[in-house]
Amino acid sequence: MRFLKLHCVETRYRRLNEEQIDEAVELYVRGMSLAKLRKRLGVDPKTAKARLLERGLER
């Protein structure tokens, strides 16, 4: 990963910042699926689920 950043290679997935996590929580509570959240935010499905679980959300 460090090598890719060093050479300015864009990776497929990225980390979520606090604002994006807030958005994910709001959308998830309103009924959006993890698959749709992942696509909308451009993150790995495990990342999206992990951030929601950190905020105390389960479904």
N, C-alpha and C positions, 0 to 999 in steps of 0.2 A: 504494500500500500504506500509506503514511504517513497519507494522508487517511482511509482506512478505520479504521485504529487510532485516530486522533484522534476519530472519531465512533463508536467502540465497535462497529464492524461486524465480525462474526465472518467470517473468511475460510474458504474450503472446505478448504484444505490448511494444514498447520502443519509446523513444523520438528521434528525428532526430537532429544530430549536423549540424553545418553550412556546412560542406563538403557534407554531405548527402542531404541537402536541395539544394545545388548547382547542385548536380547530378540529383535530382528530377526535377529541373527546366529545365535543359538541355534535359533530356529524354522527358519531357512533351512537350516542344517546338518542339521536333522532331516528336511528334505524339503519344507517349506512353499514353495509357489510365490510368485513376486514379486507376482502378482495378489492372492493371499490375504493376504500381508503388508501390501500397500498398504491393503486394506480394513480389516484388523484395526487398523492403526496410524493410519489416516486421513490418509495422505500421498500425494503425487503419485508415480506409479510410477517416474519418473526419480529422485526423491529417495531412495526405498527402494534402488534399484539403486546409486546413487552412494555411499550410506553403506556398503553391503556391499562395493563395490569398494575404498573407502577402508580397509576392514579386511582387504583381501587375498583376498576371496572372489569366485570366478567360477564360473559353471556353464554 
